[in-house]
């Protein structure tokens, strides 16, 4: 068995004191979950059955730890019963504008349980389809509900969190098929105008979001207004130098287990297949792209090289690199860097999906958005 990287708790003066404190607590918590909740990290060359058992144990631990994550009381979480993929809709009061209360009003924190209800799209200006992370083996609309609430608050949008199928039970193309089904449902069944829709994703979900846009273009579907990737996993072949160079600094992702997770997702496909790793895809025609990445994470090169590839294909792409921060630090809104990063993402979405007035309604006839 291996343990957490010994240098993951190194103090980086580039990070705020709150971020350094949270990092120390986070490293200890991750170590405890891995050692106690999942029996410790298996070696990368452990039998497939042992790796699968570890993934399933970690999945259960994540669900239990995040099921009661506090979030604002002005957030509504609705079961997405009408969507072809299970999931949740998350809508903050800020997304509702004046009808939902002051956009920046403080709210108490509480647990938010999903409730049955109508789709929220008639009450908002924007829709964000967010694909959760978890190395394609973990994560759900439960683990990311609180993040969805923060994203809804900053983007002033309804956030859709689909529960795409996970590996190792459901390897590629299950996750991509589910993401595409949710995207098509928004466009074709709900009539959401593509100019009012953004696609975002974190970690594996960030790579999945990029793959979704490539697949949509191949099928002749319209592109959304913009795309945001948060620490996106774009190269499952693991050829970036940061995989090894930052292995002792990354407090979250254990580098030796990235390849087994990639293989579990890819199944019989090659790890550098463009449908598996969007870094190798033809990215021409993608909408404006914003990528965020921590300076201390092993996927640093996945993020920066993806931006370079986007630019090489003529895509308007920018990257925010945050020194001293870790993988998807955006999930920690208690640190100033996390709040600032979420504000930047929200501003990016709002800039590319401005308030419509009477110019471009949220919903349009189906034939208007699929032509």
FIDO-931179 format. One record per atom (N, C-alpha, C): z, x, y. Coordinates in steps of 0.001 Angstrom, whole numbers, padded with zeros to 6 digits, always signed. Atoms other than C-alpha are relative to their C-alpha. Example, Ala and Ser with C-alpha at 12.3 -4.5 7.8 and 13.67 -1.06 7.14 Angstrom:
<rs>
+000000+000890-001190
+007800+012300-004500
+000000+000900+001200
-000060-000820-001190
+007140+013670-001060
+000730-000770+001090
</rs>
This chain:
<rs>
+000000+000833-001200
+000000+000000+000000
+000000+000870+001253
+000002-000698-001283
-000668+001072+003548
+000870-000753+000979
-000850+000628-001014
+001368+000317+006640
-000733-000047+001318
+000625+000085-001312
+000653-000362+010283
-000254+001395+000542
+000304-001325-000551
-000968+002532+012169
+001191+000569+000750
-001201-000561-000604
+001777+004904+013287
-000078+000118+001513
+000141-000172-001438
+000340+005284+016792
-000367-001287+000724
+000403+001250-000617
-000358+001616+017456
+000911-000392+001148
-000966+000351-001040
+002709+001464+019692
+000004+000999+001151
+000075-001001-001056
+001646+004350+021936
-000103-000690+001358
+000010+000589-001334
+002318+003515+025595
-001214+000504+000760
+001168-000352-000799
-000854+003461+027657
+000291-000390+001438
-000344+000311-001393
-000165+003730+031394
-001018-000895+000677
+001004+000870-000602
-003375+001809+032077
+000370-001470-000153
-000414+001379+000232
-001751-001360+030726
+001239-000316+000828
-001172+000434-000751
+000835-003379+032635
+001253+000162-000847
-001236-000158+000763
+004482-003052+031667
+000222-001197-000916
-000111+001169+000873
+004371-006609+030318
-000882+000169-001241
+000897-000201+001131
+001379-005727+028152
+000581+001028-000967
-000587-001017+000870
+003178-002631+026850
+001171-000565-000797
-001118+000626+000698
+006259-004676+026000
-000500-000955-001078
+000553+000945+000973
+004228-007403+024311
-000636+000750-001154
+000626-000803+001053
+002321-004736+022401
+001038+000468-001012
-001044-000487+000898
+005536-003280+020982
+000528-001134-000885
-000487+001149+000780
+006787-006733+019926
-001059-000459-000988
+001106+000453+000829
+003374-007640+018567
-000183+000889-001224
+000152-000936+001125
+003112-004508+016418
+001077-000256-001041
-001092+000265+000936
+006515-005221+014896
-000208-001319-000731
+000217+001312+000612
+005600-008867+014272
-001111+000049-001039
+001110-000110+000945
+002283-008030+012635
+000444+000733-001260
-000493-000752+001155
+003996-005476+010411
+000871-000902-000886
-000883+000867+000776
+006606-008053+009381
-000785-001042-000781
+000814+001015+000681
+004010-010700+008557
-000731+000620-001184
+000765-000629+001074
+001957-008256+006512
+000889+000457-001149
-000865-000532+001042
+004887-006728+004655
+000797-001088-000714
-000850+001036+000586
+006975-009844+004113
-000801-001226-000405
+000718+001232+000276
+004598-012792+004359
-001135+000164-000977
+001163-000179+000863
+001661-011267+002511
+000163+001154-000970
-000249-001032+000987
+003284-008539+000456
-000534+001365+000344
+000506-001298-000411
+001905-005646+002459
-001512+000095-000074
+001449-000198-000026
-001592-004424+003185
-000466+000644-001306
+000554-000687+001173
-003586-003698+000028
-000917+001130+000446
+000952-001065-000295
-005694-000571-000105
-001404-000585+000060
+001357+000512-000176
-009327-001008+000901
-000777-000043-001305
+000708-000027+001276
-010478-000137-002627
+000758-000754-001091
-000731+000812+000972
-008073-002578-004281
-000953-000968-000690
+000866+000973+000680
-009524-005022-006826
-000285-001206+000893
+000417+001132-000822
-011402-007960-005305
+001020-001133-000058
-000973+001080+000138
-008823-010396-006656
+001221+000235+000880
-001153-000318-000841
-006015-008573-004834
-000328-000197+001478
+000421+000174-001391
-007968-008522-001552
-000122-001480+000347
+000139+001441-000246
-008752-012218-001895
+001356-000661+000114
-001341+000576-000055
-005124-013083-002606
+000675+000336+001324
-000571-000405-001288
-004068-011102+000478
-000571-000847+001131
+000640+000791-001049
-006595-012942+002654
+000547-001419+000014
-000488+001378+000066
-005401-016329+001441
+001465-000088+000439
-001397-000013-000430
-001730-015392+001977
+000092+000159+001518
+000007-000182-001447
-002468-014168+005498
-000487-001261+000706
+000487+001245-000585
-004409-017360+006197
+001129-001016+000103
-001117+000943-000001
-001406-019454+005228
+001071+000402+001011
-001009-000474-000946
+000949-017274+007274
-000422-000271+001435
+000497+000260-001345
-001244-017574+010369
+000104-001471+000353
-000065+001436-000261
-001442-021347+010047
+001438-000426+000285
-001409+000370-000187
+002355-021620+009739
+000542+000499+001332
-000524-000585-001230
+003051-019297+012662
-000546-000676+001250
+000640+000553-001197
+000636-021010+015043
+000015-001518+000064
+000037+001460+000033
+001089-024637+014031
+000783-000620+001147
-000845+000537-001058
+003772-025111+016695
-000081+000835+001268
+000147-000796-001216
+002428-022825+019384
+000106-000900+001223
-000134+000859-001178
+003571-024276+022723
-001269+000002+000844
+001100+000080-000948
+000923-025488+025123
+000360-001022+001073
-000290+000875-001127
+000779-027440+028340
+000028-001465-000436
-000099+001420+000319
+001803-031084+028210
-001147-000809+000582
+001134+000732-000555
-001231-032037+030263
-001270+000244-000810
+001127-000259+000898
-003466-031107+027301
-000033-001071-001084
+000197+000953+001090
-004889-033633+024868
-000762+000679-001127
+000655-000555+001183
-005770-032474+021354
-000392-001165-000897
+000530+001140+000740
-007986-034904+019463
-000703+000472-001258
+000705-000330+001236
-009128-034750+015860
-001476-000347+000157
+001449+000186-000168
-012912-034349+015816
-000563-000736-001213
+000384+000757+001188
-013456-037087+013263
-001474-000372-000020
+001406+000390-000042
-016988-037874+014443
-000947+001173-000167
+000837-001187+000115
-018264-034292+014220
-000287+000288-001474
+000300-000264+001411
-020045-033257+010989
+000839+001115-000605
-000898-001061+000441
-017708-030253+010785
+001408-000376+000450
-001362+000306-000460
-013923-030858+010845
+000396+000905+001155
-000450-000808-001121
-012142-029604+013919
+000771-000819+001003
-000761+000664-001046
-010543-030591+017201
-000722+000105+001340
+000382-000046-001399
-011377-031420+020786
+001264+000287+000806
-001135-000340-000853
-009057-029887+023393
-000419-000201+001454
+000337+000312-001389
-009068-031222+026953
+001252+000093+000858
-001104-000127-000947
-006774-030179+029802
-000231-000928+001186
+000137+000822-001201
-006084-032169+032949
-000972+000629+000982
+000918-000672-000917
-008021-029528+034881
-001445-000347-000302
+001371+000338+000371
-011145-030455+032920
-000402-001372+000510
+000268+001362-000439
-010817-034032+034134
-000102-000118+001505
+000112+000029-001451
-010774-033090+037831
+001024-000918+000622
-000936+000837-000752
-009205-035523+040249
+000519-001155-000830
-000448+001109+000837
-009049-038259+037593
+001109+000414-000955
-000999-000457+000945
-006847-036061+035430
+001187+000666+000645
-001116-000631-000682
-004508-034759+038079
-000431+001302+000644
+000333-001254-000680
-004400-031597+040205
-000392+001085-000993
+000541-000961+000949
-006388-028810+038583
+000956+001140-000267
-000856-001168+000164
-003824-026094+039131
+001488-000373-000040
-001393+000431+000024
-000650-028162+038822
+000725+000630-001180
-000752-000555+001128
+002066-026500+036713
+000378-001097-000980
-000395+000977+001013
+003001-028206+033500
+000974+000657-000958
-000939-000517+000979
+005801-027848+030999
-000742+000293-001293
+000591-000328+001274
+005088-026392+027599
+000592-000882-001082
-000438+000845+001093
+005279-028472+024488
-000981+000194-001145
+000946-000027+001098
+003707-028721+021063
-000942-001179+000105
+000979+001072-000095
+000518-030774+020980
-000575-000280-001385
+000528+000396+001289
-000341-032650+017805
-001354-000671+000199
+001282+000692-000134
-003923-033804+017217
+000174-001505-000185
-000050+001452+000095
-004428-037519+017705
-001417-000512-000182
+001302+000613+000115
-007274-039822+016796
-000387-000588+001345
+000443+000560-001278
-009388-040976+019709
-001491+000180+000173
+001422-000106-000285
-012803-041195+021257
-000351+001419+000404
+000478-001286-000472
-014915-038144+022004
+000210+000079+001505
-000395-000101-001404
-013890-036807+025427
-001142+000278+000972
+001074-000568-000799
-017327-035926+026730
-000380-000833+001220
+000341+000816-001165
-017789-038878+029097
+000908+000270+001189
-000989-000182-001062
-014793-037694+031129
-000010+001396+000605
-000010-001387-000453
-015744-034070+031778
-001365+000403+000556
+001233-000558-000564
-018346-031981+033598
-000657+000995-000947
+000485-001103+000830
-018691-029247+030978
+000560-000127-001413
-000449-000075+001387
-018405-028704+027235
-000125+001454-000456
+000011-001348+000566
-017505-025394+025553
+000164-000110-001510
-000125-000115+001455
-018168-024849+021852
+000585+001372-000291
-000666-001276+000269
-015663-022182+020812
+000146+000210-001499
-000074-000372+001406
-015874-020436+017447
+001133+001010-000183
-001209-000806+000132
-012534-019000+016346
-000250+001265-000800
+000054-001242+000738
-011942-015515+015000
+000855-000033-001249
-000785-000127+001219
-010268-014271+011833
-000764+000682-001122
+000826-000763+000955
-012708-011845+010092
-000710-000906-001011
+000714+000984+000820
-014494-014929+008680
+000832-000491-001179
-000857+000387+001121
-011552-015356+006276
+001225-000787+000443
-001213+000614-000532
-008762-016666+008539
-000359-000830+001224
+000153+000705-001257
-008263-018900+011528
-000483-001432-000165
+000367+001416+000037
-008854-022553+012361
+000194-000591+001386
-000274+000685-001261
-008629-025112+015114
+001503-000102+000254
-001453-000043-000187
-004857-024965+014523
+000413+001324+000643
-000399-001299-000529
-004523-021224+015151
-000509+000213+001419
+000621-000231-001303
-006725-021478+018266
+000121-001183+000953
-000146+001162-000883
-005616-024794+019760
+000578+000387+001354
-000605-000406-001266
-003407-023140+022386
-000989+000803+000837
+001028-000724-000737
-006205-020757+023310
-001049-000966+000542
+000945+001010-000471
-008561-023728+023511
+000512-000729+001229
-000589+000652-001168
-006147-025350+025951
-000115+000886+001236
+000118-000924-001123
-006111-022233+028149
-001445+000111+000468
+001418-000066-000343
-009894-022022+028014
-000442-001275+000716
+000316+001262-000663
-010188-025708+028928
+000515-000016+001427
-000608-000048-001325
-007866-025147+031868
-000844+000844+000956
+000706-000922-000883
-009838-022207+033264
-001471-000363+000177
+001412+000371-000098
-013363-023412+032479
-000188-001418+000505
+000060+001412-000391
-012509-027024+033401
-001032-000721-000853
+000958+000516+000975
-014279-028136+030281
+000729-000560-001205
-000462+000400+001321
-013755-030002+027054
-000361+001109-000970
+000223-001087+000952
-013390-027384+024308
-000075-000581-001410
+000226+000453+001369
-014751-028086+020827
+000304+001162-000937
-000422-001039+000948
-013099-026107+017996
-000373-000431-001417
+000349+000382+001372
-014970-026525+014696
+000701+000866-001039
-000589-000724+001126
-013305-025556+011431
-001117+000373-000975
+001079-000419+000895
-016258-023746+009921
+000598+000557-001293
-000477-000443+001307
-015966-022828+006261
+000221+001514-000021
-000440-001395+000005
-014300-019507+005468
-000318+000701-001314
+000089-000879+001170
-014906-016629+003077
+001431+000308-000467
+001020-000302+001009
-014289-015612+000378
-000514-001215-000765
+000458+001182+000734
-014627-019183-000936
-001409-000404+000407
+001283+000457-000534
-017633-019858+001296
-000670+001137+000765
+000666-001107-000697
-019695-016742+002081
-001195-000493+000815
+001217+000292-000757
-022727-016590+004368
-001005-000733-000898
+000091+000415-001412
-024491-018790+005393
+000892-001172+000372
-000802+001195-000232
-021700-021397+005267
+000493-000094+001439
-000541+000038-001365
-020072-020439+008598
-001103-000243+001018
+001106+000173-000940
-023411-020189+010395
-000581-001406-000106
+000485+001373+000170
-024590-023484+008919
+000913-000997+000703
-000951+000919-000630
-021408-025188+010141
-000042+000112+001520
+000105-000176-001450
-021656-023663+013613
-001257-000675+000532
+001250+000628-000410
-025276-024823+013825
+000117-001519-000058
-000177+001448+000107
-024306-028317+012637
+000785-000543+001190
-000782+000441-001159
-021679-028580+015395
-000836+000072+001277
+000850-000170-001183
-024148-027280+018004
-001056-001104+000076
+001020+001047+000024
-026888-029698+016942
+000620-001361+000264
-000677+001283-000218
-024398-032566+016910
+000265-000220+001482
-000240+000124-001436
-023451-031869+020516
-001299-000318+000742
+001268+000212-000688
-027095-031718+021580
-000664-001316-000389
+000839+001072+000496
-028683-034362+019407
+000740-001323-000192
-000757+001234+000222
-025951-036849+018514
+000771-000420+001247
-000753+000314-001206
-023828-036620+021642
-000858+000060+001263
+000896-000052-001151
-026773-035955+023952
+000479+000911+001112
-000481-000919-001021
-024998-033110+025757
-001175+000832+000508
+001088-000789-000558
-027467-031500+028136
+000335+001481-000174
-000324-001417+000247
-027761-027785+027236
+000478+000735+001241
-000445-000662-001223
-027249-026819+030878
+001455-000300+000318
-001414+000335-000191
-023759-028398+030667
+000858+000544-001134
-000664-000473+001211
-022837-026546+027456
+000084+001526-000004
-000193-001434+000193
-021381-023059+026892
+000430+000249-001439
-000458-000439+001321
-020831-021202+023609
+000871+001223+000197
-000903-001138-000055
-017877-018860+023276
+000534+000284-001394
-000585-000336+001289
-016200-017048+020414
+000816+001266+000107
-000826-001205+000010
-013567-014446+019642
-000084+000663-001367
+000026-000803+001219
-013737-011641+017069
-001176-000415-000891
+001089+000457+000860
-015722-012911+014073
-000723-001180+000623
+000629+001132-000667
-016331-016091+016041
-000924+000423+001122
+000892-000522-001020
-017847-013981+018794
-001338+000410-000591
+001239-000343+000677
-020388-012542+016382
-000721-001229-000507
+000588+001235+000497
-020931-015979+014864
-000691-000765+001128
+000615+000673-001132
-021630-017402+018315
-001333+000616+000368
+001264-000670-000297
-024297-014777+018960
-001039-000324-001073
+000918+000350+001086
-025844-015450+015539
-000478-001442+000137
+000372+001393-000215
-025808-019157+016326
-001116-000121+001038
+001015+000093-001043
-027826-018634+019509
-001343+000537-000490
+001240-000527+000563
-030372-016508+017669
-000628-001024-000938
+000513+001016+000922
-030714-019149+014948
-000532-001211+000776
+000467+001131-000802
-031021-021907+017561
-001367+000296+000610
+001296-000377-000570
-033854-020027+019257
-001085-000024-001069
+000977-000011+001084
-035613-019545+015917
-000425-001407-000396
+000283+001390+000368
-035393-023300+015287
-000597-000804+001148
+000565+000704-001138
-036723-024182+018730
+000994-000865+000743
-001027+000746-000726
-033409-025599+019944
+000248+000659+001354
-000274-000592-001312
-032487-025118+023605
+001239+000878-000027
-001155-000872-000147
-030065-022373+024597
+001027-000665+000912
-001023+000512-000912
-026735-023213+026250
-000092+000703+001343
+000021-000589-001340
-026005-022334+029858
+000447+001453-000019
-000513-001364+000058
-024116-019173+028888
+000747+000216-001302
-000723-000391+001205
-022336-017292+026134
+001064+001033+000373
-001086-000958-000209
-018982-015450+026140
+000493+000487-001353
-000535-000590+001214
-017925-013062+023385
+001260+000783+000318
-001282-000661-000211
-014287-011948+023257
+000264+000907-001201
-000141-000967+001096
-013917-008762+021183
-000917-000361-001165
+000859+000520+001067
-016986-009874+019206
-000276+001020-001092
+000338-000804+001167
-017615-008519+015718
-001496-000154-000230
+001456+000132+000024
-021340-007870+015949
-000675+000917-001013
+000575-000972+000939
-021855-005040+013427
+000873+000079-001237
-000817+000024+001213
-020434-005847+009996
-000255+001217-000880
+000245-001247+000721
-021995-002625+008703
+000971+001092+000430
-001043-000925-000423
-019286-000805+010665
-000493+001360+000408
+000562-001296-000373
-021465+001914+012180
+000503+000517+001345
-000513-000449-001288
-019661+002098+015534
+001038+001099-000154
-000943-001119+000085
-017729+005299+016181
+001436-000445+000214
-001366+000436-000295
-014717+003338+017457
+000742-000493-001227
-000658+000432+001241
-014027+002050+013930
+000963+001080-000490
-000848-001109+000443
-012644+005485+013084
+000796+000599+001161
-000644-000685-001119
-011845+006906+016518
+001233-000739+000506
-001121+000785-000531
-009494+004053+017482
+000839-000649-001093
-000730+000605+001117
-008117+003228+014040
+001508+000140+000142
-001430-000214-000155
-004720+004695+014931
+000550-000651+001265
-000439+000626-001250
-004610+002895+018284
+000013-001520-000082
+000131+001454+000075
-005587-000623+017289
+001233-000594-000675
-001221+000540+000587
-002365-002594+016739
-000222-001204-000905
+000243+001262+000694
-004054-005535+015052
-000920+000173-001212
+000983-000076+001076
-007185-004841+013021
+000190+001269-000822
-000074-001190+000845
-006625-002484+010071
-001409+000418-000409
+001372-000444+000234
-009848-000481+009918
-000398+000025-001478
+000431-000071+001402
-009805+000049+006109
-000363-001350-000616
+000268+001307+000596
-009953-003703+005488
-001140-000750+000681
+001111+000663-000674
-012795-004522+007873
-001206-000099-000926
+001155+000014+000895
-015466-003563+005335
+000176-000998-001138
-000163+001034+001024
-013966-005652+002475
-000165-001416+000549
+000171+001321-000606
-013789-008634+004847
-001474-000275+000293
+001429+000165-000271
-017397-008044+005884
-000760-000329-001271
+000687+000257+001268
-018515-007937+002269
+000323-001397-000533
-000368+001345+000451
-016594-011118+001489
-000821-001058+000722
+000797+000959-000770
-018458-012910+004266
-001482+000114-000340
+001434-000197+000196
-021898-011386+003653
-000472-000442-001376
+000420+000378+001342
-021920-012127-000073
-001109+000904-000501
+001125-000767+000524
-025299-011045-001418
-000878+000582+001102
+000827-000495-001105
-026754-010321+002045
+000439+001404+000405
-000310-001341-000498
-026927-006834+003525
+000858-000102+001252
-000904+000050-001145
-024249-006039+006095
-000725+000187+001320
+000768-000163-001230
-026908-005034+008625
-001123-001029+000132
+000935+001116-000160
-028935-008212+008090
+000225-000606+001390
-000186+000534-001355
-029581-009542+011632
+000716-001348+000043
-000704+001280+000025
-028258-012958+010584
+001491+000177-000246
-001397-000326+000259
-024989-011316+009503
+000586+000765+001183
-000436-000866-001093
-024732-008715+012278
-000961-000151+001176
+000943+000259-001098
-026302-009942+015541
-000357+001224+000824
+000373-001219-000698
-026306-006399+016908
-001426+000415-000344
+001321-000416+000465
-029505-005894+014887
-001059-001086+000185
+000923+001128-000151
-031131-009221+015841
-000884+000164+001232
+000819+000124-001197
-033921-009932+018294
+000734-000938+000942
-000865+000768-000898
-031806-011106+021226
-000753-000564+001201
+000785+000504-001128
-034644-012019+023579
+000186-001505+000143
-000108+001426-000265
-034232-015399+025225
+001406-000548+000003
-001376+000485-000052
-030446-015578+025031
+000396-000295+001441
-000467+000319-001350
-028624-017068+028036
+000850+001134+000557
-000894-001033-000541
-026427-015004+030379
+001213+000227-000900
-001032-000411+000958
-023816-013098+028360
+001119+000720+000741
-001174-000738-000449
-020283-011975+029202
+000776+000429-001229
-000762-000543+001119
-018435-009715+026770
+001282+000617+000539
-001278-000636-000296
-014748-008772+026965
+000451+000792-001222
-000492-000802+001107
-013188-006015+024874
+001158+000862+000477
-001116-000869-000312
-009936-004081+024794
-000374+001462-000196
+000297-001424+000116
-010003-000329+025263
+000589+000666-001218
-000681-000594+001150
-007794+000248+022218
-000319-000719-001303
+000303+000717+001236
-009601-001765+019562
-001194+000619-000717
+001036-000641+000803
-011813-000644+016727
-001366-000638+000204
+001281+000655-000242
-014520-003132+017719
-000548+000280+001402
+000481-000341-001334
-015004-001495+021115
-001502+000243+000001
+001426-000305+000035
-018423-000161+020121
-000841-001211-000390
+000726+001236+000302
-019415-003524+018641
-000316-000752+001287
+000173+000728-001253
-018957-005008+022100
-000974+000703+000935
+000817-000708-000987
-020525-002308+024250
-001439+000173-000484
+001370-000149+000509
-023517-001734+021965
-000734-001342+000004
+000651+001310-000049
-024171-005481+021819
-000503-000298+001411
+000457+000173-001381
-024336-005595+025611
-001235+000846+000270
+001177-000857-000161
-026749-002661+025560
-001229-000624-000675
+001120+000619+000715
-028887-004473+022980
-000513-001235+000744
+000413+001160-000790
-028892-007648+025073
-000863+000436+001177
+000751-000478-001162
-030047-005729+028131
-001361+000540-000410
+001277-000533+000475
-032747-003984+026101
-000991-001112-000309
+000855+001150+000274
-034076-007444+025199
-000179-000883+001231
+000230+000738-001229
-034089-008567+028824
+001019-001076+000303
-001049+001007-000207
-030876-010615+028672
+000950+000470+001098
-000995-000288-001035
-028513-010763+031650
+001366+000100-000684
-001242-000211+000756
-025411-009252+030051
+000928+000938+000746
-001010-000841-000625
-022186-007774+031385
+001186+000141-000937
-001133-000262+000872
-019090-006299+029785
+001223+000319+000839
-001281-000342-000590
-015450-006176+030814
+000813+000769-001018
-000785-000849+000899
-013546-003295+029214
+001386+000168+000607
-001371+000038-000500
-009754-003461+029534
+000809+001142-000624
-000709-001167+000545
-008023-000066+029101
+001416-000362-000451
-001356+000192+000501
-004862-000049+027022
+000245-001334-000675
-000170+001327+000602
-005458-003569+025671
-000605-000029-001395
+000341+000062+001407
-005996-004663+022111
-000961-001149-000274
+000937+001009+000486
-008183-006997+020074
+000434-001396+000445
-000211+001352-000532
-008468-010484+021648
+001385-000169+000638
-001255+000097-000740
-005527-009881+023975
+000055-001275+000817
+000060+001269-000734
-006648-013116+025635
+000907-001058-000624
-000896+000948+000668
-004499-014929+023083
+001436+000138+000477
-001339-000248-000511
-001468-013590+024979
+000005-000283+001509
+000078+000322-001432
-001536-015470+028327
+001227+000409+000789
-001194-000439-000703
+001947-014177+029120
-000147+001356+000663
+000216-001293-000649
+000526-010792+030108
-001026-000183+001121
+000907+000214-001141
-001271-010453+033460
-001452+000258-000340
+001383-000272+000378
-004368-008938+031873
-000614-001190-000736
+000504+001168+000713
-004686-011955+029586
-000334-001130+000946
+000269+001061-000981
-004406-014391+032476
-001230+000328+000831
+001145-000396-000816
-006885-012413+034569
-001303-000118-000782
+001209+000061+000820
-009354-012197+031709
-000437-001441-000212
+000340+001415+000177
-009178-015940+031074
-000555-000592+001287
+000541+000482-001273
-009729-016605+034773
-001438+000458+000177
+001369-000502-000134
-012807-014398+034708
-000955-000779-000901
+000835+000772+000916
-014174-016222+031669
-000231-001407+000548
+000146+001333-000574
-013471-019583+033276
-000950-000009+001176
+000888-000095-001143
-015189-018496+036460
-001440+000218-000419
+001354-000238+000512
-018201-017242+034491
-000617-001294-000497
+000511+001280+000512
-018568-020591+032719
-000282-000954+001146
+000202+000932-001112
-018130-022584+035927
-001172+000414+000879
+001120-000478-000815
-020623-020396+037771
-001342-000374-000628
+001253+000321+000671
-023281-021026+035144
-000130-001476-000327
+000048+001457+000137
-022353-024690+034795
+000696-000590+001214
-000643+000529-001209
-021656-025797+038369
+000179-001507-000110
-000214+001439+000011
-020360-029259+039064
-001317-000697+000300
+001344+000558+000010
-023326-031524+038568
-000293-000941+001157
+000299+001061-000944
-022913-034284+041130
-000945-000977-000670
+000975+000918+000585
-025927-036506+040534
-001215+000742-000542
+001198-000765+000344
-028324-033640+039745
-000257+000040-001504
+000179-000128+001453
-027800-032983+036022
+001183-000648-000702
-001123+000663+000688
-025678-035478+034096
+000363+000737-001277
-000456-000655+001219
-023633-034323+031125
-000847-000428-001183
+000762+000529+001121
-025494-036559+028743
-001421-000327+000429
+001401+000336-000235
-029259-036974+028504
-000576-000608-001266
+000611+000528+001228
-031580-038805+026094
-000275+001108-000986
+000161-001006+001038
-031927-037006+022779
-001326+000743+000111
+001292-000668-000031
-035644-036309+023174
-000123+000957+001168
+000068-000876-001162
-034977-034650+026526
+000629+001356-000266
-000691-001256+000235
-032709-031967+025081
-000539+000753-001211
+000514-000671+001185
-034612-031170+021898
-001466+000369+000121
+001423-000318-000179
-038087-030783+023326
-000159+001448+000441
</rs>
